Amino acid sequence: MHRRLLVVSSALMCALAVFVAWVLCDLHDRSLPQELHPFAVVTVTLPDGMDDADALRQLAEQNKKLGLGLVRIVPDMEHGTDAQVFVPLPGTTLQSVKPGMLIRRFGSLPDGKVAGSDRLNSASAGGQYLVCGRWGDPARTGLGTWAAGAGVRLEYGDDDLAGDLRMLLGQSSFRAALGATVALIAVLVLFWLSFKARSRALRVLAGVPAWKIQYDDAVGLMLPMLMVAVIVDAATALGVLVSRGGVFVPYLLRVMLLLEATAFACLLAFTLVLSAVCWPSVRMIADRQPMPRGLLRASVLVKAVVFVAVLAVLAPSMLSFREASDATREQSVWQRLRDQVSVSVTFGPDRTDMDAKAAVLIHAMERQGKAALSYTFTDGQENQTTTDTPVAGLVTRSWLDLIGIDLDLDATDGITPVNVDRLDDPARQIIDQFVTWAKDDAQARRLRNESKYYVADGVTVPLLKGGSDEMLFSRHAAIIVVPDLNGFSDSGFLTPALSSRNIVLTGLDDTRRQAAQAGLGAAISVRYIAETQILRAQFSAYFAWMQAAAIILLLAALAMVALVGADVRATLRAGHDYPLLLAGYAPGRLATPTILAETLFALATAGVVSIILVTQQSDGVSITLLVAALAALFSAVCHRTATASRFHAINDRTL
């Protein structure tokens, strides 16, 4: 029975290793598609004011000069899928990268495809590039020299396992899962040593050398786990080979073997340490005690550490789940905006002419229902904007249609129409700016009189931050819905809002056609606004899953150590409790001192954690207190049950 439980626990740990390896392999393939055999991924961040077309031209020159074999990663905006599109830059001549090829993906992403270099005309120059050609020191130095001269910031991600593990270690969810695994390993060792306590004492009494006992205990514990690991690894590799392809098997096996080797190393270390602490003494053997008291001290220590760990990760886990939910909502918004483009205007000597032409483009697209404004002002500092930061947004009805919000239907669901007098000061200051932004005083009065005003409290209305295409999801927003864009001045509002990507247009081809008719031509750069945000949002779900796995493992470890600790305590006190139980004492009464001490410890720990959460103004106090109370109750039930079961074991002569 004990060996079967050990095999089941080993299977769970190996399943966790497979899950983490699967996650890492998926994340690795998302940034470094294995079928393309890239050497590295380079993230390019352009300085403010640098034109996308000029940056792409310079990158193409460096690509040809250094033989980098650069391939740009962009989302599949045209077909509305989650697939990635790989666009070779001019100068990339690789046999494995040809337009029209399908690229198999490891995880949930659809198969990608290779597109022609004309796809770059609608893409931002900033983003991720795969290096599929040369990537030695000369190439890396040459690219870095160009970036330093152009003011471009580069971030490198090499195709190595160490870099992927560093990326994972930077995530709190992975660290929590790692800590939960270590806790589960410690509990397994305690379980095994409690099972082997009697045979260890007999072998010590028989004069077996200590190293032999230690060796046999370690082998007996690790051999079933090793057999399970081999079976799980072989099944996983075969499944990936059949379902995904052989190109993904080497990396997946490397990750699984590394994780399992780390788990076995921790298991061996815990076995040696706890075995030495719980070594059978001569007095224990003489007193005919079934197991050493050091095992009880070890179980109490492990139980306390695991309990504190559970309470410590609960509140951050709730925050991670909320952030994952926010990221999912943000991704759904960006998916709705995948066909929206932004226009960057390059001004010539005659700025007035360019302002007028940009306004012609905006008005032409608005007449077709393909122009939307979203410009949001925040009270917080630029790097401190959160979901609780109050904001004031200036939008058109077309923007609300894009993000799927009907204010008439949602007016009773946290979004309330108000008069201008009920708006806060920042919103009224925006309305006062109509005089500056409008074409004339008459248009300013029209904008003020025909605009609709709403207050959102407790619900989120996605809005673009003023001066950028960053999406804000504030729960406290004043929303000013202007009737149209006709009343705004060309140079005073429309062109700056267009260049800052706060006016978005629908359809790449339509925008280019209208821009050509407006006489803008090569003076503008058109790109999709959602490509970078969609790629970033796709990475968020796995880390929430890891956080959930960490909580589950910690709760499982806490339950197991509660059972093992209660069994060890009841076994050690069986000689004392048996006469009292025969005299009619209830098992719960005999376990009361231990239950009371553990309950006080649980309440004190929960109180300290709650005080820390309140000091940090974090949520999670209620769930922390609830879990602490449930853990104390479960431990009490374990002690009562273990005491009663020892009584029956003595009666049945099975102790």
Helices and strands as residue ranges (DSSP letters): H 2-31, G 34-36, E 40-45, H 52-66, E 70-75, E 84-88, E 102-103, E 112-114, G 117-122, E 127-131, H 137-150, E 153-158, H 161-169, H 172-195, H 197-205, H 210-243, G 246-248, H 249-277, H 282-286, H 293-336, E 340-345, H 351-367, E 371-378, G 382-384, E 391-396, H 397-402, H 407-410, E 415-417, G 420-422, H 425-432, H 434-437, H 441-450, E 452-457, E 463-464, E 471-472, E 476-482, I 490-494, H 495-499, E 503-506, H 508-517, G 521-523, E 524-528, H 531-537, H 540-572, H 574-582, H 587-590, H 592-615, H 621-651
